């Protein structure tokens, strides 16, 4: 029994730590309605806590084309970032937001495609 306990405790000591708390939501001040979209992005850990060191960006594409990247810049409010996205032409565009919760927790947040005229 003692050997089993030592074996179990040893295995637990070698197990990688769980990434509890490693998720974020993204609050957008608006959705795109025109070809020039100025938007504030607020990445929130657990949907509540602002992430002032995040590196968010917005990516857009039409059809199966390459993603165009628009980096967000910090504003005067910690944890709030601003991006200016320019859609090159009218049409239906997919967009996604990289929350920038780096180095190992960042992920994309996807949204329904928009049609701009």
C-alpha positions in Angstrom: 0.0 0.0 0.0 2.8 2.4 0.9 4.5 1.8 -2.6 1.2 2.5 -4.3 0.8 5.8 -2.4 4.3 6.8 -3.3 3.7 5.9 -7.0 0.4 7.9 -7.1 2.0 11.0 -5.4 5.0 10.8 -7.8 2.7 10.7 -10.8 0.8 13.7 -9.6 4.1 15.6 -9.0 5.0 15.0 -12.7 1.6 15.9 -14.1 1.5 19.2 -16.0 -0.4 22.0 -14.3 -4.0 22.6 -15.5 -4.6 25.9 -17.2 -7.3 27.1 -14.9 -8.4 30.5 -15.7 -6.9 30.5 -19.2 -9.8 31.9 -21.1 -11.1 35.3 -22.1 -14.0 36.9 -23.8 -13.9 40.0 -26.1 -16.1 43.0 -25.8 -16.5 45.1 -29.0 -17.8 48.6 -29.0 -19.6 48.0 -32.3 -19.9 45.7 -35.3 -18.8 46.7 -38.8 -21.5 48.5 -40.8 -19.4 50.6 -43.1 -16.1 50.0 -45.0 -14.2 52.0 -42.4 -14.8 50.5 -38.9 -13.3 52.1 -35.8 -13.8 49.8 -32.9 -12.8 49.5 -29.3 -11.7 46.0 -28.2 -11.8 45.0 -24.6 -10.3 41.5 -23.9 -11.7 40.2 -20.5 -10.2 37.3 -18.5 -13.1 35.2 -17.3 -15.4 37.8 -19.0 -14.7 40.2 -16.2 -11.1 41.3 -15.7 -9.5 43.7 -18.3 -6.2 42.5 -19.8 -4.1 45.7 -20.2 -1.1 43.7 -21.5 -3.1 41.9 -24.2 -2.2 42.2 -27.9 -5.5 42.0 -29.7 -6.1 42.4 -33.4 -8.9 42.1 -35.9 -8.6 40.0 -39.1 -10.9 40.2 -42.1 -11.2 38.3 -45.4 -13.6 37.8 -48.2 -14.3 34.3 -49.6 -11.3 32.0 -49.1 -8.8 34.8 -49.5 -5.9 35.6 -47.2 -6.7 37.2 -43.8 -5.9 40.9 -43.6 -4.6 41.9 -40.1 -5.4 45.2 -38.2 -3.5 45.5 -34.9 -5.3 47.2 -32.1 -3.5 50.0 -30.1 -3.9 50.8 -26.4 -6.2 53.7 -25.5 -6.0 55.9 -22.4 -8.2 53.3 -20.6 -6.1 50.3 -19.4 -7.3 47.1 -21.1 -9.2 48.9 -23.9 -7.7 48.9 -27.4 -8.8 50.6 -30.6 -8.5 49.3 -34.1 -9.2 51.0 -37.4 -10.3 48.4 -39.9 -10.6 49.3 -43.6 -12.6 46.9 -45.8 -11.1 47.3 -49.3 -14.4 46.9 -51.1 -18.1 46.2 -50.7 -19.2 42.6 -50.2 -19.5 39.9 -47.7 -16.6 39.8 -45.2 -15.7 37.3 -42.5 -14.0 38.7 -39.4 -12.4 37.4 -36.3 -10.7 38.9 -33.2 -7.5 37.5 -31.7 -7.9 38.4 -28.0 -4.1 38.7 -27.5 -4.2 36.9 -24.1 -0.6 35.9 -24.6 1.7 34.0 -24.3 -0.2 30.8 -24.1 -3.9 31.5 -23.6 -4.8 33.6 -26.7 -7.4 32.4 -29.1 -9.7 33.6 -31.9 -13.2 34.8 -31.4 -15.3 34.4 -34.5 -18.4 36.3 -35.6 -21.0 36.1 -38.3 -19.9 37.4 -41.6 -21.1 41.0 -42.5 -22.2 42.4 -45.9 -21.0 45.9 -46.5 -22.2 48.2 -49.3 
